[in-house]
Amino acid sequence: MAGHWDLIGGHVETGEPIDVALAREAQEEVGLTHIAFRHLGFFEDSDNETTYN
């Protein structure tokens, strides 16, 4: 949707560390190469048995 902002997203591959997944998804989705990330927290969605970091 041109002209609209959204959050990047994706999935962690089996056995992939969360920081590696974040760097990969940022590169794939918006072409950003990270310098540093800081974990702010997580959200557990019990309805879908999913954890968002």
GIKA-V568389 format. One record per residue. N is the residue number from 0. OMEGA is omega in degrees with one decimal (none if undefined). Layout:
# GIKA-V568389
n;omega
N;OMEGA
N;OMEGA
This chain:
# GIKA-V568389
n;omega
0;-178.1
1;177.0
2;-179.8
3;177.1
4;176.5
5;175.6
6;174.0
7;-179.7
8;179.9
9;-177.6
10;173.9
11;178.2
12;179.2
13;178.7
14;-177.6
15;175.7
16;-176.0
17;-179.4
18;177.4
19;178.6
20;-179.8
21;178.7
22;-179.9
23;-178.7
24;178.1
25;178.4
26;-178.1
27;-173.0
28;-173.7
29;175.9
30;179.9
31;172.1
32;-173.5
33;170.7
34;178.7
35;174.5
36;176.4
37;-179.7
38;-178.4
39;-179.4
40;179.7
41;179.1
42;177.7
43;177.9
44;-175.3
45;178.3
46;-177.5
47;-179.0
48;-176.2
49;173.0
50;177.3
51;178.5
52;none
